Amino acid sequence: MYNNQIVKEYNVNDNQYEKILLLAKKSSSVNKRIDLLIKNIKMTNPEKLEKIVESIEQCIK
């Protein structure tokens, strides 16, 4: 009985590990994309920058 319980607990933790790993990868990917956007925005000319900011503001309202 004890051995079966360990196997069941391991399987549950393993499934959660995969789920958490996928979430972490997605989060990391989004953060890298945001960092790249910020870097590119800082190098953008003022006219384009105003349009970018307005577009972002509209999206997050």
C-alpha positions as CSV (number, residue, x, y, z in Angstrom):
1,M,0.0,0.0,0.0
2,Y,2.8,2.4,0.9
3,N,4.6,1.9,-2.4
4,N,1.5,2.6,-4.4
5,Q,1.0,5.8,-2.6
6,I,4.5,7.0,-3.4
7,V,4.0,6.2,-7.1
8,K,0.7,8.1,-7.2
9,E,2.2,11.1,-5.5
10,Y,5.2,11.0,-7.9
11,N,2.9,10.9,-10.9
12,V,0.9,13.9,-9.6
13,N,4.0,15.9,-9.0
14,D,5.4,14.9,-12.4
15,N,2.3,16.2,-14.1
16,Q,2.4,19.4,-12.2
17,Y,6.1,19.8,-13.0
18,E,5.4,19.7,-16.7
19,K,2.5,22.1,-16.4
20,I,4.7,24.6,-14.4
21,L,7.6,24.2,-16.8
22,L,5.4,25.1,-19.7
23,L,4.0,28.1,-17.9
24,A,7.5,29.2,-17.0
25,K,8.7,28.9,-20.6
26,K,5.7,30.9,-21.9
27,S,6.4,33.6,-19.3
28,S,10.1,33.7,-20.1
29,S,9.3,34.0,-23.8
30,V,6.9,36.9,-23.2
31,N,9.4,38.7,-21.0
32,K,12.1,38.4,-23.6
33,R,9.7,39.8,-26.2
34,I,8.8,42.7,-24.0
35,D,12.5,43.4,-23.3
36,L,13.2,43.4,-27.1
37,L,10.2,45.7,-27.7
38,I,11.5,48.2,-25.0
39,K,14.9,48.2,-26.6
40,N,13.5,48.9,-30.0
41,I,11.1,51.5,-28.8
42,K,14.0,53.4,-27.1
43,M,15.6,53.6,-30.6
44,T,12.5,54.8,-32.4
45,N,12.1,58.3,-33.7
46,P,9.7,60.7,-31.8
47,E,7.0,60.6,-34.4
48,K,6.7,56.8,-34.4
49,L,7.1,56.7,-30.6
50,E,4.0,58.8,-30.2
51,K,2.0,56.3,-32.4
52,I,3.4,53.3,-30.6
53,V,2.5,54.7,-27.2
54,E,-1.1,55.6,-28.3
55,S,-1.5,52.1,-29.7
56,I,-0.3,50.5,-26.5
57,E,-2.6,52.7,-24.5
58,Q,-5.6,51.7,-26.6
59,C,-4.8,48.0,-26.2
60,I,-4.6,48.1,-22.4
61,K,-7.7,50.1,-21.8
